[in-house]
Amino acid sequence: MVVNIRKKRELVSRILGVGINRVRFEPDKLDDVADSITRENIKSLVKNGSIWTAKIKGTSRGRTRTKLQIKKKHGTGPGSKKGKKTARVGKKEVYVIKVRSMRRHLKILKERKDLTNEQFWSLYKKVNGAQVRSLSHLRELVKVARTH
């Protein structure tokens, strides 16, 4: 028996909050769907699996992602760079990375007992006061501190 179930489809879409085209009916249970009048009837059919919604088919962005990754890598050589170093990485960011690495180095030296507590704090304060240029400069200062 062929039944026009367009209105049922609309009702289901309103109940479930999806588009009309996503509503699916079990082919064997079309008579039950045609007989259902109230929202409760339809909800019970959804519950027992006679009515369901199709999943949304989206556009895959997998290929786009790989393309973007390649695009990010290309054209980043020294010939394509414009502006100062700080145009790409900020001064503060560079400073924070540098200070953290120096503090980590000092901590390791202290734990290995290569530095006394006094030497450690002296160098730590120098790092904090920007008297140490780089990690290699810190290593030189550590050598000097050990000899004294």
PyRosetta script that sets phi, psi and omega in degrees:
from pyrosetta import init, pose_from_sequence

init()
pose = pose_from_sequence("MVVNIRKKRELVSRILGVGINRVRFEPDKLDDVADSITRENIKSLVKNGSIWTAKIKGTSRGRTRTKLQIKKKHGTGPGSKKGKKTARVGKKEVYVIKVRSMRRHLKILKERKDLTNEQFWSLYKKVNGAQVRSLSHLRELVKVARTH")
pose.set_psi(1, 121.1)
pose.set_omega(1, -179.0)
pose.set_phi(2, -88.2)
pose.set_psi(2, 127.2)
pose.set_omega(2, -176.8)
pose.set_phi(3, -125.0)
pose.set_psi(3, 138.2)
pose.set_omega(3, 175.9)
pose.set_phi(4, -79.2)
pose.set_psi(4, 110.0)
pose.set_omega(4, -175.6)
pose.set_phi(5, -111.3)
pose.set_psi(5, 24.2)
pose.set_omega(5, 179.9)
pose.set_phi(6, -61.5)
pose.set_psi(6, -44.8)
pose.set_omega(6, -179.6)
pose.set_phi(7, -64.8)
pose.set_psi(7, -36.7)
pose.set_omega(7, 177.7)
pose.set_phi(8, -63.0)
pose.set_psi(8, -41.3)
pose.set_omega(8, 179.0)
pose.set_phi(9, -61.1)
pose.set_psi(9, -43.7)
pose.set_omega(9, 178.5)
pose.set_phi(10, -62.3)
pose.set_psi(10, -43.0)
pose.set_omega(10, 180.0)
pose.set_phi(11, -63.1)
pose.set_psi(11, -45.2)
pose.set_omega(11, 178.5)
pose.set_phi(12, -60.5)
pose.set_psi(12, -42.8)
pose.set_omega(12, -178.4)
pose.set_phi(13, -63.4)
pose.set_psi(13, -36.2)
pose.set_omega(13, 177.5)
pose.set_phi(14, -69.8)
pose.set_psi(14, -39.8)
pose.set_omega(14, -178.9)
pose.set_phi(15, -66.2)
pose.set_psi(15, -46.1)
pose.set_omega(15, -175.4)
pose.set_phi(16, -86.3)
pose.set_psi(16, -12.0)
pose.set_omega(16, 178.2)
pose.set_phi(17, 71.7)
pose.set_psi(17, 37.3)
pose.set_omega(17, 178.0)
pose.set_phi(18, -126.9)
pose.set_psi(18, 172.4)
pose.set_omega(18, 178.0)
pose.set_phi(19, -72.4)
pose.set_psi(19, 155.8)
pose.set_omega(19, -178.0)
pose.set_phi(20, -59.8)
pose.set_psi(20, -38.4)
pose.set_omega(20, -175.3)
pose.set_phi(21, -70.9)
pose.set_psi(21, -13.0)
pose.set_omega(21, 179.4)
pose.set_phi(22, -89.9)
pose.set_psi(22, -10.4)
pose.set_omega(22, -178.0)
pose.set_phi(23, -76.4)
pose.set_psi(23, 130.6)
pose.set_omega(23, 178.7)
pose.set_phi(24, -124.9)
pose.set_psi(24, 143.7)
pose.set_omega(24, 177.6)
pose.set_phi(25, -117.8)
pose.set_psi(25, 146.2)
pose.set_omega(25, 173.9)
pose.set_phi(26, -70.3)
pose.set_psi(26, 122.2)
pose.set_omega(26, -176.1)
pose.set_phi(27, -57.9)
pose.set_psi(27, -33.7)
pose.set_omega(27, -178.4)
pose.set_phi(28, -73.5)
pose.set_psi(28, -23.1)
pose.set_omega(28, -173.8)
pose.set_phi(29, -106.2)
pose.set_psi(29, 24.3)
pose.set_omega(29, -177.6)
pose.set_phi(30, -64.4)
pose.set_psi(30, -30.4)
pose.set_omega(30, 177.9)
pose.set_phi(31, -64.5)
pose.set_psi(31, -42.3)
pose.set_omega(31, 177.8)
pose.set_phi(32, -61.7)
pose.set_psi(32, -41.2)
pose.set_omega(32, 179.8)
pose.set_phi(33, -63.4)
pose.set_psi(33, -42.5)
pose.set_omega(33, -179.1)
pose.set_phi(34, -65.7)
pose.set_psi(34, -34.0)
pose.set_omega(34, -179.1)
pose.set_phi(35, -75.9)
pose.set_psi(35, -25.8)
pose.set_omega(35, -176.3)
pose.set_phi(36, -69.5)
pose.set_psi(36, 127.8)
pose.set_omega(36, -176.4)
pose.set_phi(37, -112.2)
pose.set_psi(37, -45.5)
pose.set_omega(37, -173.9)
pose.set_phi(38, -89.3)
pose.set_psi(38, 167.4)
pose.set_omega(38, 176.7)
pose.set_phi(39, -64.2)
pose.set_psi(39, -36.0)
pose.set_omega(39, 179.7)
pose.set_phi(40, -62.4)
pose.set_psi(40, -42.3)
pose.set_omega(40, 177.6)
pose.set_phi(41, -57.1)
pose.set_psi(41, -46.7)
pose.set_omega(41, -177.3)
pose.set_phi(42, -67.3)
pose.set_psi(42, -39.8)
pose.set_omega(42, 178.7)
pose.set_phi(43, -62.5)
pose.set_psi(43, -38.2)
pose.set_omega(43, 178.9)
pose.set_phi(44, -67.3)
pose.set_psi(44, -36.5)
pose.set_omega(44, 177.1)
pose.set_phi(45, -66.9)
pose.set_psi(45, -35.5)
pose.set_omega(45, 176.4)
pose.set_phi(46, -65.3)
pose.set_psi(46, -41.2)
pose.set_omega(46, -178.4)
pose.set_phi(47, -63.3)
pose.set_psi(47, -42.7)
pose.set_omega(47, -177.9)
pose.set_phi(48, -86.4)
pose.set_psi(48, 2.4)
pose.set_omega(48, 171.0)
pose.set_phi(49, 92.5)
pose.set_psi(49, 9.2)
pose.set_omega(49, 177.8)
pose.set_phi(50, -76.8)
pose.set_psi(50, -27.2)
pose.set_omega(50, 177.4)
pose.set_phi(51, -124.1)
pose.set_psi(51, 136.6)
pose.set_omega(51, 175.6)
pose.set_phi(52, -149.7)
pose.set_psi(52, 174.0)
pose.set_omega(52, 179.6)
pose.set_phi(53, -115.1)
pose.set_psi(53, 141.6)
pose.set_omega(53, 177.7)
pose.set_phi(54, -78.2)
pose.set_psi(54, 148.5)
pose.set_omega(54, 178.9)
pose.set_phi(55, -71.9)
pose.set_psi(55, 152.4)
pose.set_omega(55, 178.9)
pose.set_phi(56, -73.2)
pose.set_psi(56, 132.7)
pose.set_omega(56, 175.8)
pose.set_phi(57, -96.8)
pose.set_psi(57, 111.7)
pose.set_omega(57, -179.6)
pose.set_phi(58, -96.9)
pose.set_psi(58, 173.1)
pose.set_omega(58, 175.5)
pose.set_phi(59, -89.0)
pose.set_psi(59, 126.4)
pose.set_omega(59, -178.0)
pose.set_phi(60, -68.6)
pose.set_psi(60, 133.0)
pose.set_omega(60, 178.5)
pose.set_phi(61, -104.2)
pose.set_psi(61, 13.8)
pose.set_omega(61, -177.8)
pose.set_phi(62, -59.8)
pose.set_psi(62, -49.7)
pose.set_omega(62, -178.9)
pose.set_phi(63, -65.4)
pose.set_psi(63, -38.5)
pose.set_omega(63, -179.8)
pose.set_phi(64, -63.1)
pose.set_psi(64, -41.0)
pose.set_omega(64, -179.8)
pose.set_phi(65, -61.1)
pose.set_psi(65, -46.3)
pose.set_omega(65, -179.4)
pose.set_phi(66, -63.3)
pose.set_psi(66, -39.6)
pose.set_omega(66, 177.9)
pose.set_phi(67, -60.7)
pose.set_psi(67, -44.5)
pose.set_omega(67, -179.2)
pose.set_phi(68, -64.0)
pose.set_psi(68, -38.1)
pose.set_omega(68, 178.4)
pose.set_phi(69, -62.7)
pose.set_psi(69, -42.3)
pose.set_omega(69, 178.7)
pose.set_phi(70, -65.1)
pose.set_psi(70, -42.5)
pose.set_omega(70, -179.0)
pose.set_phi(71, -61.5)
pose.set_psi(71, -37.1)
pose.set_omega(71, 178.9)
pose.set_phi(72, -65.8)
pose.set_psi(72, -35.8)
pose.set_omega(72, -177.9)
pose.set_phi(73, -74.4)
pose.set_psi(73, -40.6)
pose.set_omega(73, -177.6)
pose.set_phi(74, -76.3)
pose.set_psi(74, 148.5)
pose.set_omega(74, 176.9)
pose.set_phi(75, 74.4)
pose.set_psi(75, 23.0)
pose.set_omega(75, 179.0)
pose.set_phi(76, -113.0)
pose.set_psi(76, 12.0)
pose.set_omega(76, -179.3)
pose.set_phi(77, -72.7)
pose.set_psi(77, 175.4)
pose.set_omega(77, -176.4)
pose.set_phi(78, -62.4)
pose.set_psi(78, -27.0)
pose.set_omega(78, -179.5)
pose.set_phi(79, -71.7)
pose.set_psi(79, -20.9)
pose.set_omega(79, -176.8)
pose.set_phi(80, -98.5)
pose.set_psi(80, -4.2)
pose.set_omega(80, -176.1)
pose.set_phi(81, -83.6)
pose.set_psi(81, 134.4)
pose.set_omega(81, 176.4)
pose.set_phi(82, -125.6)
pose.set_psi(82, 146.1)
pose.set_omega(82, -179.2)
pose.set_phi(83, 89.6)
pose.set_psi(83, -179.6)
pose.set_omega(83, -178.1)
pose.set_phi(84, -75.0)
pose.set_psi(84, 173.2)
pose.set_omega(84, 172.9)
pose.set_phi(85, -58.1)
pose.set_psi(85, -39.1)
pose.set_omega(85, -175.6)
pose.set_phi(86, -72.2)
pose.set_psi(86, -7.3)
pose.set_omega(86, 177.0)
pose.set_phi(87, -72.2)
pose.set_psi(87, -29.0)
pose.set_omega(87, -179.4)
pose.set_phi(88, -96.5)
pose.set_psi(88, -43.8)
pose.set_omega(88, 176.5)
pose.set_phi(89, -123.1)
pose.set_psi(89, 126.4)
pose.set_omega(89, -175.6)
pose.set_phi(90, -68.8)
pose.set_psi(90, 156.8)
pose.set_omega(90, -179.2)
pose.set_phi(91, -58.8)
pose.set_psi(91, -43.0)
pose.set_omega(91, -176.6)
pose.set_phi(92, -64.1)
pose.set_psi(92, -42.9)
pose.set_omega(92, -179.6)
pose.set_phi(93, -60.5)
pose.set_psi(93, -44.2)
pose.set_omega(93, 178.6)
pose.set_phi(94, -61.6)
pose.set_psi(94, -44.5)
pose.set_omega(94, 179.8)
pose.set_phi(95, -60.5)
pose.set_psi(95, -46.3)
pose.set_omega(95, -178.1)
pose.set_phi(96, -61.9)
pose.set_psi(96, -44.6)
pose.set_omega(96, 179.6)
pose.set_phi(97, -61.6)
pose.set_psi(97, -43.3)
pose.set_omega(97, -178.1)
pose.set_phi(98, -64.5)
pose.set_psi(98, -47.6)
pose.set_omega(98, -177.7)
pose.set_phi(99, -64.5)
pose.set_psi(99, -42.0)
pose.set_omega(99, 179.9)
pose.set_phi(100, -62.7)
pose.set_psi(100, -41.4)
pose.set_omega(100, -179.8)
pose.set_phi(101, -65.4)
pose.set_psi(101, -39.0)
pose.set_omega(101, 179.7)
pose.set_phi(102, -67.8)
pose.set_psi(102, -41.3)
pose.set_omega(102, 178.9)
pose.set_phi(103, -65.0)
pose.set_psi(103, -40.2)
pose.set_omega(103, 177.7)
pose.set_phi(104, -61.1)
pose.set_psi(104, -43.7)
pose.set_omega(104, 180.0)
pose.set_phi(105, -61.3)
pose.set_psi(105, -45.0)
pose.set_omega(105, 178.9)
pose.set_phi(106, -61.4)
pose.set_psi(106, -42.5)
pose.set_omega(106, -179.3)
pose.set_phi(107, -60.5)
pose.set_psi(107, -43.2)
pose.set_omega(107, 179.7)
pose.set_phi(108, -63.5)
pose.set_psi(108, -44.6)
pose.set_omega(108, 179.9)
pose.set_phi(109, -61.7)
pose.set_psi(109, -38.3)
pose.set_omega(109, 179.5)
pose.set_phi(110, -67.2)
pose.set_psi(110, -41.8)
pose.set_omega(110, 179.9)
pose.set_phi(111, -65.9)
pose.set_psi(111, -32.0)
pose.set_omega(111, 178.8)
pose.set_phi(112, -82.0)
pose.set_psi(112, 0.3)
pose.set_omega(112, -179.4)
pose.set_phi(113, 65.0)
pose.set_psi(113, 26.9)
pose.set_omega(113, 175.1)
pose.set_phi(114, -80.7)
pose.set_psi(114, -21.9)
pose.set_omega(114, 178.2)
pose.set_phi(115, -124.3)
pose.set_psi(115, 144.7)
pose.set_omega(115, 172.7)
pose.set_phi(116, -79.9)
pose.set_psi(116, 170.4)
pose.set_omega(116, -179.0)
pose.set_phi(117, -63.0)
pose.set_psi(117, -39.6)
pose.set_omega(117, -179.4)
pose.set_phi(118, -65.9)
pose.set_psi(118, -44.9)
pose.set_omega(118, 178.7)
pose.set_phi(119, -62.1)
pose.set_psi(119, -42.9)
pose.set_omega(119, 179.8)
pose.set_phi(120, -57.0)
pose.set_psi(120, -50.8)
pose.set_omega(120, -175.9)
pose.set_phi(121, -69.7)
pose.set_psi(121, -32.8)
pose.set_omega(121, 176.7)
pose.set_phi(122, -61.6)
pose.set_psi(122, -48.1)
pose.set_omega(122, 179.5)
pose.set_phi(123, -68.8)
pose.set_psi(123, -37.3)
pose.set_omega(123, -179.8)
pose.set_phi(124, -60.5)
pose.set_psi(124, -42.2)
pose.set_omega(124, 179.7)
pose.set_phi(125, -69.0)
pose.set_psi(125, -33.6)
pose.set_omega(125, 177.2)
pose.set_phi(126, -66.1)
pose.set_psi(126, -40.4)
pose.set_omega(126, 176.4)
pose.set_phi(127, -61.9)
pose.set_psi(127, -44.7)
pose.set_omega(127, -179.1)
pose.set_phi(128, -64.1)
pose.set_psi(128, -35.0)
pose.set_omega(128, -178.7)
pose.set_phi(129, -89.6)
pose.set_psi(129, 11.1)
pose.set_omega(129, 177.5)
pose.set_phi(130, 59.8)
pose.set_psi(130, 33.6)
pose.set_omega(130, 176.0)
pose.set_phi(131, -90.5)
pose.set_psi(131, -8.1)
pose.set_omega(131, 179.7)
pose.set_phi(132, -108.9)
pose.set_psi(132, 125.2)
pose.set_omega(132, -174.8)
pose.set_phi(133, -74.7)
pose.set_psi(133, -45.2)
pose.set_omega(133, -172.7)
pose.set_phi(134, -155.0)
pose.set_psi(134, -179.7)
pose.set_omega(134, 179.6)
pose.set_phi(135, -66.2)
pose.set_psi(135, -36.8)
pose.set_omega(135, 178.7)
pose.set_phi(136, -67.7)
pose.set_psi(136, -37.3)
pose.set_omega(136, 176.6)
pose.set_phi(137, -64.0)
pose.set_psi(137, -39.8)
pose.set_omega(137, 178.3)
pose.set_phi(138, -62.6)
pose.set_psi(138, -41.1)
pose.set_omega(138, 179.3)
pose.set_phi(139, -62.0)
pose.set_psi(139, -38.8)
pose.set_omega(139, 176.7)
pose.set_phi(140, -62.6)
pose.set_psi(140, -45.0)
pose.set_omega(140, 179.6)
pose.set_phi(141, -63.2)
pose.set_psi(141, -34.4)
pose.set_omega(141, 177.8)
pose.set_phi(142, -66.2)
pose.set_psi(142, -41.1)
pose.set_omega(142, 177.4)
pose.set_phi(143, -59.5)
pose.set_psi(143, -44.7)
pose.set_omega(143, 179.4)
pose.set_phi(144, -63.1)
pose.set_psi(144, -41.5)
pose.set_omega(144, -178.5)
pose.set_phi(145, -65.1)
pose.set_psi(145, -34.8)
pose.set_omega(145, -178.3)
pose.set_phi(146, -71.9)
pose.set_psi(146, -35.4)
pose.set_omega(146, -178.6)
pose.set_phi(147, -71.1)
pose.set_psi(147, -28.6)
pose.set_omega(147, -179.8)
pose.set_phi(148, -87.2)
pose.dump_pdb("model.pdb")
